[in-house]
Amino acid sequence: MSLFATTMPELGKTWTEVDGAICGAQADDLGAIGGGASYRNRIEPTSEPIKTLDDLIAGLSNANSGDVLYLDGAAELDCTAMVAIEKLVLEIPAGVTLASNRGEEGSPGALVLSDWFATRPLFRVMGPNVRFTGIRIAGPNPKRCLEHHGRAFAVEGHNRENRLGHEYYYKFPISDGIVTEHSHLTVDNCEIGGWSHAGIYLIKGEGHHIHHNFIHHNQYNGLGYGVSHDQAFSKIERNCFNYNRHSIAGTGKSGSGYEACHNVELGESLSHCYDMHGGRDRRDGTDIAGTAMRVTNNSFGSPETALVVRGTPDEGTTIRNNWFYHDTLDEAIRTEGAVSFGCNALGYRC
């Protein structure tokens, strides 16, 4: 698939030192930011790897907690026809791991894809403690679709405040890669892109861990999220982001939030990179923007605003030890309410 035809860009220096403090993203013992060749927490197959979609469907139907379904690194599982005709959703039982070998001896990892615009979702997590590791998950729409958004909200009689614009906008189907309403989802060493709503959609749950992935081209105007939160908590670390509308986003409902640390934002973003909505976005009469926000040790290589918090998190916002593209913090950040600032560096170029 052309979306994944090129490898993740080589990263230069992603951290700097300011007055003895490290600002920006650093790799860890598991490997490079974004995963790939140096990643050290791979799973090895214990049986013949899965090579076809039919075998994957059969494996999922019989899988139990603790099982590993290992996809052959050269496999390309095209779900398009079954999604369109049979409304296929690949359901991952609680405690099951879906694995491949992204980065091992040059392997890109197994590719699971759907080109059907109304793929929502491709993968549904059915219980806690599910893991996706070492695979590629490609969606049907990597485009920005600016013209469609303009027709929906800029033509006479349509705007963001009335139903006509929204009805027109949502006539074009949207897609999600991975969706969960259960806790402790892990997604690591994966490449995820082409999803018009969200690559990873965390509806509910806590303890989600999204790390060492390359997440890109989720940039459909109006939506377009790498990782999106409805009412969930997550830790998002050591990912490489590019060509998303918002790489990380949230509805801002109380009982939700995220810690984003040691991620690298490459040069292209349709809008601000990290986002958290406030009460005015939900129109619920509050100023709440989630429970807690922690944004530390990230490197933002995009000239777009790095972080927008459109309300006040219950427990405040922490922003420290980041390395921003911008010349001033006022250009890099827009927040409301109490914010705990540490040392942050300026002038990052990826």
Secondary structure, DSSP 8 states (H G I E B T S, - for coil): -GGGSS--------EEEETTEEEE---BTTBSTT-STT-------SS--B-SHHHHHHHHHH--TT-EEEB-TT-EEE-HHHHHHH---EEE-TT-EEE--TTGGG----EEE---TT---SEEE-SSS-EEES-EEE-S--S--HHHHHHHHHSTT--TTSHHHHHHHTTS---EEEEESSS--EEES-EEE--SSEEEEEEEEEEEEEES-EEEEE--TT--EEEEEEEEEEEEES-EEEEESEEEEE---TT-EEEEES-EE-S-BSS-SEEE--HHHHTSS--B--SEEEEES-EE--SS-SEEE-SB-TT-EEEES-EESSSSHHHHEE--S-EEE---EE----
